[in-house]
């Protein structure tokens, strides 16, 4: 019977990156966010990672933990923003820049505005749920008195491949997981 149980963990076939400490550019911080996304996959979560930069240093690392915490707000960006606020000792993150592997959803776009982040840089645009350009431009709301800068496209192909491969392999896994059950049922009749 145990053989028919679907495996809980889908091994991540992608290695982590080794960003050069010498070049603290967009690539560097997005590669750190990518590595967080790998950690998410290894924890059996949708592979999305986030890093917050302050004064050229990564001060907060986080990955999506919705399943583990059973908390719909446990997106990588939300967790990273909380960590950064704890680090800075202030809810205002005016001098901070958020790097995230996928365009923020409505919740995370809202949190980025409420945290008064200087800038959000994301890798993969999300035309279905992205609220920093994909579906809506939350940061362009005319009544906002905070200006949030948004850029995208850093490490886009690599981050997209990771997310797409995760869902592709998940589908294969759940399809295969049903095969033994089907055979068991046949044997009972
Ligand atoms: Zn989100």
Backbone and ligand atoms as CSV (ligand in chain L), in Angstrom:
chain,resi,resn,atom,element,x,y,z
A,1,UNK,N,N,0.830,-1.213,0.000
A,1,UNK,CA,C,0.000,0.000,0.000
A,1,UNK,C,C,0.863,1.262,0.000
A,2,UNK,N,N,2.003,1.197,0.692
A,2,UNK,CA,C,2.846,2.389,0.792
A,2,UNK,C,C,3.375,2.817,-0.576
A,3,UNK,N,N,3.571,1.841,-1.458
A,3,UNK,CA,C,4.078,2.159,-2.788
A,3,UNK,C,C,3.100,3.032,-3.571
A,4,UNK,N,N,1.844,2.933,-3.246
A,4,UNK,CA,C,0.859,3.694,-4.010
A,4,UNK,C,C,0.731,5.139,-3.521
A,5,UNK,N,N,1.404,5.464,-2.397
A,5,UNK,CA,C,1.353,6.844,-1.904
A,5,UNK,C,C,2.192,7.744,-2.805
A,6,UNK,N,N,1.655,8.896,-3.222
A,6,UNK,CA,C,2.481,9.814,-4.017
A,6,UNK,C,C,3.643,10.339,-3.181
A,7,UNK,N,N,4.802,10.467,-3.807
A,7,UNK,CA,C,5.952,11.007,-3.080
A,7,UNK,C,C,5.722,12.470,-2.772
A,8,UNK,N,N,6.037,12.831,-1.547
A,8,UNK,CA,C,5.764,14.204,-1.113
A,8,UNK,C,C,6.723,15.188,-1.774
A,9,UNK,N,N,7.957,14.738,-2.011
A,9,UNK,CA,C,8.970,15.675,-2.481
A,9,UNK,C,C,9.372,15.398,-3.917
A,10,UNK,N,N,9.402,16.450,-4.696
A,10,UNK,CA,C,9.849,16.373,-6.081
A,10,UNK,C,C,11.283,16.902,-6.116
A,11,UNK,N,N,12.280,16.047,-6.369
A,11,UNK,CA,C,13.668,16.530,-6.331
A,11,UNK,C,C,13.916,17.659,-7.328
A,12,UNK,N,N,14.633,18.674,-6.905
A,12,UNK,CA,C,14.919,19.815,-7.781
A,12,UNK,C,C,16.132,19.486,-8.651
A,13,UNK,N,N,15.961,19.459,-9.978
A,13,UNK,CA,C,17.086,19.104,-10.858
A,13,UNK,C,C,18.019,20.278,-11.145
A,14,UNK,N,N,17.712,21.450,-10.629
A,14,UNK,CA,C,18.530,22.635,-10.930
A,14,UNK,C,C,19.486,22.936,-9.774
A,15,UNK,N,N,20.760,23.220,-10.095
A,15,UNK,CA,C,21.710,23.580,-9.035
A,15,UNK,C,C,21.572,25.057,-8.652
A,16,UNK,N,N,22.091,25.381,-7.490
A,16,UNK,CA,C,22.138,26.793,-7.096
A,16,UNK,C,C,23.224,27.522,-7.892
A,17,UNK,N,N,23.119,28.838,-7.947
A,17,UNK,CA,C,24.103,29.660,-8.645
A,17,UNK,C,C,25.152,30.147,-7.640
A,18,UNK,N,N,26.278,30.590,-8.167
A,18,UNK,CA,C,27.334,31.127,-7.309
A,18,UNK,C,C,27.638,32.556,-7.733
A,19,UNK,N,N,26.787,33.516,-7.326
A,19,UNK,CA,C,26.999,34.899,-7.753
A,19,UNK,C,C,28.313,35.465,-7.202
A,20,UNK,N,N,28.998,36.228,-8.038
A,20,UNK,CA,C,30.261,36.835,-7.619
A,20,UNK,C,C,30.001,37.962,-6.621
A,21,UNK,N,N,30.674,37.905,-5.480
A,21,UNK,CA,C,30.525,38.944,-4.457
A,21,UNK,C,C,31.102,40.276,-4.924
A,22,UNK,N,N,31.943,40.233,-5.969
A,22,UNK,CA,C,32.638,41.446,-6.410
A,22,UNK,C,C,31.720,42.395,-7.164
A,23,UNK,N,N,30.696,41.840,-7.790
A,23,UNK,CA,C,29.798,42.644,-8.607
A,23,UNK,C,C,28.416,42.693,-7.983
A,24,UNK,N,N,28.172,43.701,-7.154
A,24,UNK,CA,C,26.879,43.788,-6.466
A,24,UNK,C,C,25.873,44.517,-7.352
A,25,UNK,N,N,25.577,43.881,-8.497
A,25,UNK,CA,C,24.644,44.497,-9.440
A,25,UNK,C,C,23.303,43.745,-9.414
A,26,UNK,N,N,22.420,44.106,-10.348
A,26,UNK,CA,C,21.105,43.450,-10.425
A,26,UNK,C,C,21.246,41.937,-10.543
A,27,UNK,N,N,22.195,41.502,-11.381
A,27,UNK,CA,C,22.412,40.072,-11.585
A,27,UNK,C,C,22.744,39.380,-10.259
A,28,UNK,N,N,23.605,40.005,-9.487
A,28,UNK,CA,C,24.027,39.433,-8.201
A,28,UNK,C,C,22.823,39.196,-7.281
A,29,UNK,N,N,22.008,40.237,-7.109
A,29,UNK,CA,C,20.893,40.114,-6.175
A,29,UNK,C,C,19.805,39.186,-6.715
A,30,UNK,N,N,19.609,39.207,-8.050
A,30,UNK,CA,C,18.590,38.303,-8.594
A,30,UNK,C,C,19.057,36.857,-8.526
A,31,UNK,N,N,20.363,36.642,-8.631
A,31,UNK,CA,C,20.872,35.276,-8.478
A,31,UNK,C,C,20.666,34.779,-7.045
A,32,UNK,N,N,20.798,35.681,-6.084
A,32,UNK,CA,C,20.499,35.300,-4.689
A,32,UNK,C,C,19.015,34.952,-4.550
A,33,UNK,N,N,18.154,35.730,-5.204
A,33,UNK,CA,C,16.714,35.452,-5.165
A,33,UNK,C,C,16.413,34.108,-5.851
A,34,UNK,N,N,17.115,33.847,-6.950
A,34,UNK,CA,C,16.970,32.569,-7.661
A,34,UNK,C,C,17.332,31.408,-6.727
A,35,UNK,N,N,18.416,31.573,-5.967
A,35,UNK,CA,C,18.824,30.523,-5.033
A,35,UNK,C,C,17.767,30.305,-3.953
A,36,UNK,N,N,17.078,31.375,-3.577
A,36,UNK,CA,C,15.960,31.229,-2.637
A,36,UNK,C,C,14.832,30.422,-3.275
A,37,UNK,N,N,14.621,30.648,-4.566
A,37,UNK,CA,C,13.584,29.889,-5.283
A,37,UNK,C,C,13.948,28.400,-5.324
A,38,UNK,N,N,15.233,28.101,-5.466
A,38,UNK,CA,C,15.692,26.706,-5.415
A,38,UNK,C,C,15.381,26.121,-4.024
A,39,UNK,N,N,15.634,26.913,-2.984
A,39,UNK,CA,C,15.316,26.459,-1.622
A,39,UNK,C,C,13.820,26.179,-1.476
A,40,UNK,N,N,12.999,27.015,-2.120
A,40,UNK,CA,C,11.550,26.797,-2.080
A,40,UNK,C,C,11.210,25.441,-2.701
A,41,UNK,N,N,11.783,25.168,-3.875
A,41,UNK,CA,C,11.533,23.888,-4.540
A,41,UNK,C,C,11.960,22.735,-3.636
A,42,UNK,N,N,13.157,22.859,-3.048
A,42,UNK,CA,C,13.667,21.792,-2.174
A,42,UNK,C,C,12.764,21.574,-0.967
A,43,UNK,N,N,12.000,22.605,-0.606
A,43,UNK,CA,C,11.047,22.493,0.498
A,43,UNK,C,C,9.653,22.143,-0.014
A,44,UNK,N,N,9.574,21.764,-1.292
A,44,UNK,CA,C,8.315,21.351,-1.910
A,44,UNK,C,C,7.299,22.496,-2.013
A,45,UNK,N,N,7.823,23.695,-2.260
A,45,UNK,CA,C,6.961,24.866,-2.448
A,45,UNK,C,C,7.156,25.400,-3.866
A,46,UNK,N,N,6.175,26.136,-4.377
A,46,UNK,CA,C,6.333,26.793,-5.671
A,46,UNK,C,C,7.609,27.636,-5.639
A,47,UNK,N,N,8.535,27.426,-6.614
A,47,UNK,CA,C,9.865,28.045,-6.517
A,47,UNK,C,C,9.891,29.536,-6.852
A,48,UNK,N,N,9.592,30.331,-5.851
A,48,UNK,CA,C,9.695,31.787,-5.965
A,48,UNK,C,C,10.527,32.280,-4.783
A,49,UNK,N,N,11.533,33.109,-5.094
A,49,UNK,CA,C,12.421,33.607,-4.053
A,49,UNK,C,C,12.541,35.117,-4.096
A,50,UNK,N,N,12.913,35.699,-2.950
A,50,UNK,CA,C,13.048,37.150,-2.863
A,50,UNK,C,C,14.232,37.522,-1.976
A,51,UNK,N,N,14.854,38.639,-2.331
A,51,UNK,CA,C,15.962,39.185,-1.549
A,51,UNK,C,C,15.775,40.699,-1.479
A,52,UNK,N,N,16.075,41.292,-0.330
A,52,UNK,CA,C,15.996,42.751,-0.209
A,52,UNK,C,C,17.395,43.311,0.008
A,53,UNK,N,N,17.694,44.308,-0.805
A,53,UNK,CA,C,19.019,44.948,-0.781
A,53,UNK,C,C,18.932,46.301,-0.068
A,54,UNK,N,N,19.941,46.569,0.762
A,54,UNK,CA,C,20.034,47.853,1.458
A,54,UNK,C,C,21.510,48.226,1.548
A,55,UNK,N,N,21.871,49.382,1.026
A,55,UNK,CA,C,23.277,49.828,1.030
A,55,UNK,C,C,24.218,48.812,0.388
A,56,UNK,N,N,23.747,48.168,-0.671
A,56,UNK,CA,C,24.590,47.213,-1.378
A,56,UNK,C,C,24.707,45.851,-0.722
A,57,UNK,N,N,23.935,45.629,0.361
A,57,UNK,CA,C,23.986,44.341,1.066
A,57,UNK,C,C,22.626,43.651,1.005
A,58,UNK,N,N,22.635,42.325,0.874
A,58,UNK,CA,C,21.360,41.594,1.006
A,58,UNK,C,C,21.011,41.483,2.486
A,59,UNK,N,N,19.917,42.117,2.903
A,59,UNK,CA,C,19.571,42.124,4.341
A,59,UNK,C,C,18.424,41.178,4.663
A,60,UNK,N,N,17.757,40.652,3.632
A,60,UNK,CA,C,16.647,39.727,3.887
A,60,UNK,C,C,16.537,38.737,2.735
A,61,UNK,N,N,16.478,37.462,3.082
A,61,UNK,CA,C,16.287,36.393,2.098
A,61,UNK,C,C,15.004,35.650,2.475
A,62,UNK,N,N,14.207,35.282,1.492
A,62,UNK,CA,C,12.997,34.506,1.818
A,62,UNK,C,C,12.507,33.765,0.585
A,63,UNK,N,N,11.807,32.670,0.842
A,63,UNK,CA,C,11.128,31.971,-0.255
A,63,UNK,C,C,9.706,31.635,0.149
A,64,UNK,N,N,8.923,31.374,-0.870
A,64,UNK,CA,C,7.528,31.051,-0.696
A,64,UNK,C,C,7.336,29.896,0.298
A,65,UNK,N,N,6.471,30.086,1.299
A,65,UNK,CA,C,6.232,29.050,2.318
A,65,UNK,C,C,4.745,28.847,2.590
A,66,UNK,N,N,3.932,29.052,1.548
A,66,UNK,CA,C,2.473,28.970,1.703
A,66,UNK,C,C,2.031,27.586,2.180
A,67,UNK,N,N,2.593,26.534,1.565
A,67,UNK,CA,C,2.170,25.170,1.921
A,67,UNK,C,C,2.643,24.791,3.318
A,68,UNK,N,N,3.906,25.068,3.610
A,68,UNK,CA,C,4.477,24.658,4.903
A,68,UNK,C,C,3.756,25.342,6.058
A,69,UNK,N,N,3.428,26.612,5.882
A,69,UNK,CA,C,2.820,27.380,6.975
A,69,UNK,C,C,1.292,27.358,6.909
A,70,UNK,N,N,0.769,26.844,5.786
A,70,UNK,CA,C,-0.679,26.897,5.524
A,70,UNK,C,C,-1.196,28.329,5.689
A,71,UNK,N,N,-0.380,29.258,5.216
A,71,UNK,CA,C,-0.689,30.683,5.348
A,71,UNK,C,C,-0.658,31.322,3.952
A,72,UNK,N,N,-1.806,31.766,3.462
A,72,UNK,CA,C,-1.841,32.337,2.106
A,72,UNK,C,C,-1.035,33.620,1.950
A,73,UNK,N,N,-0.629,34.224,3.079
A,73,UNK,CA,C,0.172,35.448,2.978
A,73,UNK,C,C,1.671,35.165,2.999
A,74,UNK,N,N,2.065,33.887,3.089
A,74,UNK,CA,C,3.495,33.558,3.240
A,74,UNK,C,C,4.229,33.541,1.900
A,75,UNK,N,N,3.997,34.557,1.083
A,75,UNK,CA,C,4.737,34.703,-0.172
A,75,UNK,C,C,6.159,35.179,0.138
A,76,UNK,N,N,7.084,34.874,-0.769
A,76,UNK,CA,C,8.490,35.237,-0.576
A,76,UNK,C,C,8.642,36.728,-0.274
A,77,UNK,N,N,7.920,37.563,-1.027
A,77,UNK,CA,C,8.061,39.017,-0.857
A,77,UNK,C,C,7.603,39.465,0.523
A,78,UNK,N,N,6.458,38.921,0.984
A,78,UNK,CA,C,5.920,39.312,2.293
A,78,UNK,C,C,6.907,38.952,3.402
A,79,UNK,N,N,7.452,37.736,3.322
A,79,UNK,CA,C,8.387,37.275,4.354
A,79,UNK,C,C,9.669,38.108,4.323
A,80,UNK,N,N,10.120,38.440,3.106
A,80,UNK,CA,C,11.342,39.243,2.975
A,80,UNK,C,C,11.115,40.661,3.511
A,81,UNK,N,N,9.967,41.231,3.233
A,81,UNK,CA,C,9.662,42.594,3.714
A,81,UNK,C,C,9.652,42.621,5.242
A,82,UNK,N,N,9.033,41.621,5.859
A,82,UNK,CA,C,9.006,41.551,7.331
A,82,UNK,C,C,10.421,41.427,7.892
A,83,UNK,N,N,11.227,40.559,7.262
A,83,UNK,CA,C,12.614,40.398,7.724
A,83,UNK,C,C,13.403,41.699,7.583
A,84,UNK,N,N,13.214,42.388,6.462
A,84,UNK,CA,C,13.937,43.639,6.229
A,84,UNK,C,C,13.518,44.704,7.242
A,85,UNK,N,N,12.215,44.770,7.537
A,85,UNK,CA,C,11.727,45.746,8.515
A,85,UNK,C,C,12.314,45.450,9.894
A,86,UNK,N,N,12.402,44.165,10.230
A,86,UNK,CA,C,13.031,43.789,11.510
A,86,UNK,C,C,14.498,44.191,11.527
A,87,UNK,N,N,15.169,44.006,10.407
A,87,UNK,CA,C,16.597,44.336,10.315
A,87,UNK,C,C,16.821,45.833,10.453
A,88,UNK,N,N,16.005,46.610,9.708
A,88,UNK,CA,C,16.155,48.071,9.709
A,88,UNK,C,C,15.649,48.668,11.026
A,89,UNK,N,N,14.647,48.004,11.612
A,89,UNK,CA,C,14.027,48.539,12.821
A,89,UNK,C,C,13.026,49.628,12.508
A,90,UNK,N,N,12.445,49.540,11.337
A,90,UNK,CA,C,11.447,50.530,10.921
A,90,UNK,C,C,10.573,49.887,9.853
A,91,UNK,N,N,9.300,50.260,9.796
A,91,UNK,CA,C,8.437,49.724,8.747
A,91,UNK,C,C,8.672,50.451,7.421
A,92,UNK,N,N,9.326,51.591,7.473
A,92,UNK,CA,C,9.609,52.340,6.242
A,92,UNK,C,C,10.902,51.817,5.632
A,93,UNK,N,N,10.793,51.265,4.420
A,93,UNK,CA,C,11.967,50.678,3.767
A,93,UNK,C,C,12.381,51.524,2.553
A,94,UNK,N,N,12.369,52.841,2.738
A,94,UNK,CA,C,12.612,53.787,1.636
A,94,UNK,C,C,13.901,53.546,0.868
A,95,UNK,N,N,14.901,53.049,1.563
A,95,UNK,CA,C,16.213,52.872,0.927
A,95,UNK,C,C,16.450,51.431,0.480
A,96,UNK,N,N,15.385,50.633,0.477
A,96,UNK,CA,C,15.532,49.207,0.155
A,96,UNK,C,C,14.983,48.883,-1.231
A,97,UNK,N,N,15.592,47.865,-1.805
A,97,UNK,CA,C,15.203,47.397,-3.130
A,97,UNK,C,C,14.872,45.911,-3.024
A,98,UNK,N,N,13.697,45.544,-3.530
A,98,UNK,CA,C,13.263,44.138,-3.476
A,98,UNK,C,C,13.540,43.453,-4.809
A,99,UNK,N,N,14.235,42.334,-4.756
A,99,UNK,CA,C,14.441,41.477,-5.926
A,99,UNK,C,C,13.603,40.229,-5.756
A,100,UNK,N,N,12.796,39.918,-6.758
A,100,UNK,CA,C,11.936,38.728,-6.663
A,100,UNK,C,C,11.868,38.054,-8.038
A,101,UNK,N,N,11.777,36.719,-8.015
A,101,UNK,CA,C,11.918,35.958,-9.264
A,101,UNK,C,C,10.669,36.016,-10.138
A,102,UNK,N,N,9.529,36.425,-9.580
A,102,UNK,CA,C,8.302,36.567,-10.377
A,102,UNK,C,C,7.601,37.871,-9.997
A,103,UNK,N,N,6.901,38.448,-10.945
A,103,UNK,CA,C,6.185,39.705,-10.677
A,103,UNK,C,C,5.250,39.554,-9.471
A,104,UNK,N,N,5.291,40.498,-8.541
A,104,UNK,CA,C,4.457,40.410,-7.341
A,104,UNK,C,C,2.954,40.387,-7.646
A,105,UNK,N,N,2.238,39.618,-6.829
A,105,UNK,CA,C,0.773,39.517,-6.894
A,105,UNK,C,C,0.169,40.785,-6.283
A,106,UNK,N,N,-1.169,40.910,-6.276
A,106,UNK,CA,C,-1.784,42.106,-5.680
A,106,UNK,C,C,-1.353,42.349,-4.228
A,107,UNK,N,N,-1.295,41.267,-3.443
A,107,UNK,CA,C,-0.915,41.401,-2.023
A,107,UNK,C,C,0.518,41.932,-1.879
A,108,UNK,N,N,1.429,41.338,-2.633
A,108,UNK,CA,C,2.840,41.702,-2.480
A,108,UNK,C,C,3.148,43.059,-3.119
A,109,UNK,N,N,2.432,43.389,-4.184
A,109,UNK,CA,C,2.573,44.725,-4.770
A,109,UNK,C,C,2.097,45.759,-3.754
A,110,UNK,N,N,0.972,45.457,-3.100
A,110,UNK,CA,C,0.439,46.354,-2.068
A,110,UNK,C,C,1.409,46.509,-0.911
A,111,UNK,N,N,1.976,45.385,-0.465
A,111,UNK,CA,C,2.922,45.430,0.656
A,111,UNK,C,C,4.174,46.225,0.285
A,112,UNK,N,N,4.590,46.108,-0.982
A,112,UNK,CA,C,5.772,46.858,-1.432
A,112,UNK,C,C,5.513,48.356,-1.363
A,113,UNK,N,N,4.290,48.752,-1.705
A,113,UNK,CA,C,3.914,50.171,-1.635
A,113,UNK,C,C,3.808,50.611,-0.172
A,114,UNK,N,N,3.146,49.771,0.645
A,114,UNK,CA,C,2.956,50.127,2.054
A,114,UNK,C,C,4.283,50.191,2.816
A,115,UNK,N,N,5.257,49.392,2.377
A,115,UNK,CA,C,6.585,49.411,3.013
A,115,UNK,C,C,7.428,50.567,2.488
A,116,UNK,N,N,6.885,51.272,1.494
A,116,UNK,CA,C,7.589,52.407,0.875
A,116,UNK,C,C,8.942,52.002,0.294
A,117,UNK,N,N,8.974,50.821,-0.288
A,117,UNK,CA,C,10.211,50.374,-0.932
A,117,UNK,C,C,10.628,51.368,-2.003
A,118,UNK,N,N,11.915,51.506,-2.164
A,118,UNK,CA,C,12.449,52.393,-3.206
A,118,UNK,C,C,12.165,51.804,-4.588
A,119,UNK,N,N,12.388,50.487,-4.692
A,119,UNK,CA,C,12.287,49.861,-6.004
A,119,UNK,C,C,11.973,48.374,-5.869
A,120,UNK,N,N,11.205,47.861,-6.834
A,120,UNK,CA,C,11.001,46.416,-6.967
A,120,UNK,C,C,11.577,46.001,-8.311
A,121,UNK,N,N,12.429,44.976,-8.294
A,121,UNK,CA,C,12.978,44.411,-9.525
A,121,UNK,C,C,12.515,42.963,-9.594
A,122,UNK,N,N,11.757,42.617,-10.651
A,122,UNK,CA,C,11.327,41.224,-10.752
A,122,UNK,C,C,11.864,40.597,-12.028
A,123,UNK,N,N,11.925,39.245,-12.042
A,123,UNK,CA,C,12.487,38.532,-13.183
A,123,UNK,C,C,11.416,38.242,-14.243
A,124,UNK,N,N,10.389,37.511,-13.844
A,124,UNK,CA,C,9.391,37.018,-14.809
A,124,UNK,C,C,8.084,37.800,-14.679
A,125,UNK,N,N,7.609,38.403,-15.764
A,125,UNK,CA,C,6.300,39.075,-15.715
A,125,UNK,C,C,5.185,38.047,-15.530
A,126,UNK,N,N,4.114,38.447,-14.861
A,126,UNK,CA,C,2.971,37.560,-14.649
A,126,UNK,C,C,1.707,38.226,-15.185
A,127,UNK,N,N,1.312,37.872,-16.409
A,127,UNK,CA,C,0.151,38.513,-17.031
A,127,UNK,C,C,-1.175,38.145,-16.377
A,128,UNK,N,N,-1.172,37.115,-15.504
A,128,UNK,CA,C,-2.420,36.691,-14.854
A,128,UNK,C,C,-2.615,37.327,-13.483
A,129,UNK,N,N,-1.518,37.411,-12.700
A,129,UNK,CA,C,-1.658,37.876,-11.319
A,129,UNK,C,C,-0.722,39.029,-10.968
A,130,UNK,N,N,0.110,39.447,-11.896
A,130,UNK,CA,C,1.082,40.490,-11.608
A,130,UNK,C,C,0.425,41.858,-11.477
A,131,UNK,N,N,0.744,42.541,-10.385
A,131,UNK,CA,C,0.140,43.858,-10.148
A,131,UNK,C,C,1.156,44.993,-10.222
A,132,UNK,N,N,2.305,44.714,-10.823
A,132,UNK,CA,C,3.252,45.799,-11.082
A,132,UNK,C,C,3.514,45.867,-12.587
A,133,UNK,N,N,2.429,45.769,-13.365
A,133,UNK,CA,C,2.545,45.884,-14.810
A,133,UNK,C,C,1.821,44.798,-15.592
A,134,UNK,N,N,1.716,43.586,-15.011
A,134,UNK,CA,C,1.116,42.460,-15.731
A,134,UNK,C,C,-0.374,42.638,-15.975
A,135,UNK,N,N,-1.128,42.754,-14.892
A,135,UNK,CA,C,-2.573,42.973,-14.972
A,135,UNK,C,C,-2.873,44.452,-14.740
A,136,UNK,N,N,-2.286,44.950,-13.674
A,136,UNK,CA,C,-2.472,46.351,-13.277
A,136,UNK,C,C,-1.125,46.934,-12.865
A,137,UNK,N,N,-1.052,48.244,-12.862
A,137,UNK,CA,C,0.149,48.912,-12.339
A,137,UNK,C,C,-0.213,49.556,-11.004
A,138,UNK,N,N,-0.169,48.755,-9.943
A,138,UNK,CA,C,-0.569,49.264,-8.623
A,138,UNK,C,C,0.279,50.470,-8.224
A,139,UNK,N,N,1.542,50.446,-8.647
A,139,UNK,CA,C,2.464,51.524,-8.254
A,139,UNK,C,C,2.175,52.828,-8.996
A,140,UNK,N,N,1.322,52.736,-10.028
A,140,UNK,CA,C,0.995,53.947,-10.799
A,140,UNK,C,C,-0.327,54.571,-10.355
A,141,UNK,N,N,-0.901,54.065,-9.255
A,141,UNK,CA,C,-2.136,54.638,-8.732
A,141,UNK,C,C,-1.926,56.135,-8.486
A,142,UNK,N,N,-2.736,56.993,-9.139
A,142,UNK,CA,C,-2.450,58.439,-9.102
A,142,UNK,C,C,-2.454,59.043,-7.698
A,143,UNK,N,N,-3.287,58.502,-6.794
A,143,UNK,CA,C,-3.404,59.130,-5.471
A,143,UNK,C,C,-2.256,58.767,-4.525
A,144,UNK,N,N,-1.387,57.862,-4.940
A,144,UNK,CA,C,-0.270,57.470,-4.060
A,144,UNK,C,C,0.704,58.627,-3.896
A,145,UNK,N,N,1.137,58.855,-2.639
A,145,UNK,CA,C,2.163,59.886,-2.456
A,145,UNK,C,C,3.559,59.272,-2.370
A,146,UNK,N,N,3.598,57.925,-2.463
A,146,UNK,CA,C,4.901,57.257,-2.491
A,146,UNK,C,C,5.199,56.795,-3.908
A,147,UNK,N,N,6.400,57.055,-4.354
A,147,UNK,CA,C,6.794,56.658,-5.713
A,147,UNK,C,C,7.610,55.371,-5.636
A,148,UNK,N,N,7.045,54.293,-6.161
A,148,UNK,CA,C,7.748,53.007,-6.203
A,148,UNK,C,C,8.237,52.770,-7.622
A,149,UNK,N,N,9.543,52.654,-7.764
A,149,UNK,CA,C,10.108,52.366,-9.082
A,149,UNK,C,C,10.032,50.862,-9.347
A,150,UNK,N,N,9.775,50.484,-10.592
A,150,UNK,CA,C,9.653,49.067,-10.945
A,150,UNK,C,C,10.483,48.787,-12.187
A,151,UNK,N,N,11.292,47.720,-12.115
A,151,UNK,CA,C,12.022,47.235,-13.288
A,151,UNK,C,C,11.840,45.736,-13.388
A,152,UNK,N,N,12.110,45.186,-14.571
A,152,UNK,CA,C,11.905,43.746,-14.736
A,152,UNK,C,C,12.858,43.172,-15.773
A,153,UNK,N,N,12.853,41.844,-15.885
A,153,UNK,CA,C,13.595,41.181,-16.939
A,153,UNK,C,C,14.973,40.678,-16.548
A,154,UNK,N,N,15.386,40.909,-15.289
A,154,UNK,CA,C,16.693,40.414,-14.837
A,154,UNK,C,C,16.595,38.901,-14.605
A,155,UNK,N,N,17.456,38.130,-15.255
A,155,UNK,CA,C,17.505,36.661,-15.089
A,155,UNK,C,C,16.151,36.018,-15.455
A,156,UNK,N,N,15.451,36.665,-16.375
A,156,UNK,CA,C,14.065,36.264,-16.673
A,156,UNK,C,C,13.962,34.814,-17.158
A,157,UNK,N,N,14.790,34.439,-18.143
A,157,UNK,CA,C,14.675,33.102,-18.742
A,157,UNK,C,C,14.909,31.999,-17.709
A,158,UNK,N,N,15.929,32.217,-16.890
A,158,UNK,CA,C,16.292,31.198,-15.906
A,158,UNK,C,C,15.193,31.027,-14.842
A,159,UNK,N,N,14.663,32.137,-14.373
A,159,UNK,CA,C,13.620,32.079,-13.347
A,159,UNK,C,C,12.331,31.500,-13.919
A,160,UNK,N,N,12.031,31.814,-15.187
A,160,UNK,CA,C,10.834,31.269,-15.827
A,160,UNK,C,C,10.967,29.759,-15.990
A,161,UNK,N,N,12.146,29.331,-16.441
A,161,UNK,CA,C,12.374,27.895,-16.646
A,161,UNK,C,C,12.173,27.126,-15.337
A,162,UNK,N,N,12.647,27.695,-14.244
A,162,UNK,CA,C,12.522,27.036,-12.937
A,162,UNK,C,C,11.044,26.848,-12.560
A,163,UNK,N,N,10.263,27.909,-12.693
A,163,UNK,CA,C,8.851,27.845,-12.308
A,163,UNK,C,C,8.086,26.888,-13.233
A,164,UNK,N,N,8.349,27.010,-14.547
A,164,UNK,CA,C,7.627,26.159,-15.497
A,164,UNK,C,C,7.989,24.690,-15.310
A,165,UNK,N,N,9.296,24.410,-15.077
A,165,UNK,CA,C,9.729,23.019,-14.882
A,165,UNK,C,C,9.083,22.435,-13.640
A,166,UNK,N,N,8.940,23.258,-12.599
A,166,UNK,CA,C,8.332,22.785,-11.353
A,166,UNK,C,C,6.905,22.298,-11.606
A,167,UNK,N,N,6.135,23.127,-12.298
A,167,UNK,CA,C,4.737,22.746,-12.536
A,167,UNK,C,C,4.630,21.587,-13.528
A,168,UNK,N,N,5.544,21.570,-14.510
A,168,UNK,CA,C,5.540,20.475,-15.485
A,168,UNK,C,C,5.832,19.140,-14.789
A,169,UNK,N,N,6.858,19.118,-13.941
A,169,UNK,CA,C,7.233,17.887,-13.243
A,169,UNK,C,C,6.190,17.503,-12.192
A,170,UNK,N,N,5.572,18.495,-11.583
A,170,UNK,CA,C,4.491,18.233,-10.622
A,170,UNK,C,C,3.328,17.509,-11.301
A,171,UNK,N,N,3.019,17.984,-12.518
A,171,UNK,CA,C,1.913,17.348,-13.259
A,171,UNK,C,C,2.254,15.906,-13.590
A,172,UNK,N,N,3.492,15.676,-14.044
A,172,UNK,CA,C,3.945,14.317,-14.363
A,172,UNK,C,C,3.884,13.451,-13.115
A,173,UNK,N,N,4.342,14.010,-12.002
A,173,UNK,CA,C,4.379,13.265,-10.746
A,173,UNK,C,C,2.965,12.859,-10.291
A,174,UNK,N,N,2.036,13.816,-10.333
A,174,UNK,CA,C,0.686,13.496,-9.854
A,174,UNK,C,C,-0.007,12.518,-10.806
A,175,UNK,N,N,0.349,12.596,-12.099
A,175,UNK,CA,C,-0.205,11.651,-13.078
A,175,UNK,C,C,0.302,10.238,-12.774
A,176,UNK,N,N,1.624,10.133,-12.552
A,176,UNK,CA,C,2.224,8.835,-12.244
A,176,UNK,C,C,1.720,8.285,-10.919
A,177,UNK,N,N,1.492,9.184,-9.974
A,177,UNK,CA,C,1.074,8.750,-8.637
A,177,UNK,C,C,-0.270,8.040,-8.681
A,178,UNK,N,N,-1.062,8.345,-9.697
A,178,UNK,CA,C,-2.386,7.726,-9.786
A,178,UNK,C,C,-2.348,6.338,-10.422
A,179,UNK,N,N,-1.261,6.018,-11.116
A,179,UNK,CA,C,-1.194,4.738,-11.820
A,179,UNK,C,C,-1.274,3.546,-10.863
A,180,UNK,N,N,-0.456,3.505,-9.779
A,180,UNK,CA,C,-0.535,2.347,-8.878
A,180,UNK,C,C,-1.924,2.193,-8.266
A,181,UNK,N,N,-2.555,3.334,-7.930
A,181,UNK,CA,C,-3.897,3.275,-7.367
A,181,UNK,C,C,-4.873,2.621,-8.336
A,182,UNK,N,N,-4.743,3.001,-9.600
A,182,UNK,CA,C,-5.641,2.453,-10.615
A,182,UNK,C,C,-5.449,0.944,-10.726
A,183,UNK,N,N,-4.185,0.515,-10.661
A,183,UNK,CA,C,-3.903,-0.925,-10.749
A,183,UNK,C,C,-4.490,-1.636,-9.529
A,184,UNK,N,N,-4.318,-1.023,-8.342
A,184,UNK,CA,C,-4.888,-1.620,-7.140
A,184,UNK,C,C,-6.383,-1.821,-7.263
A,185,UNK,N,N,-7.031,-0.796,-7.775
A,185,UNK,CA,C,-8.483,-0.878,-7.906
A,185,UNK,C,C,-8.881,-2.001,-8.863
A,186,UNK,N,N,-8.114,-2.146,-9.950
A,186,UNK,CA,C,-8.388,-3.211,-10.913
A,186,UNK,C,C,-8.252,-4.582,-10.265
A,187,UNK,N,N,-7.239,-4.702,-9.417
A,187,UNK,CA,C,-6.993,-6.009,-8.790
A,187,UNK,C,C,-8.096,-6.399,-7.806
A,188,UNK,N,N,-8.778,-5.421,-7.289
A,188,UNK,CA,C,-9.839,-5.712,-6.330
A,188,UNK,C,C,-11.080,-6.296,-7.005
A,189,UNK,N,N,-11.242,-6.000,-8.277
A,189,UNK,CA,C,-12.483,-6.447,-8.945
A,189,UNK,C,C,-12.332,-7.833,-9.556
L,1,ZN,ZN,ZN,2.506,37.643,-3.583
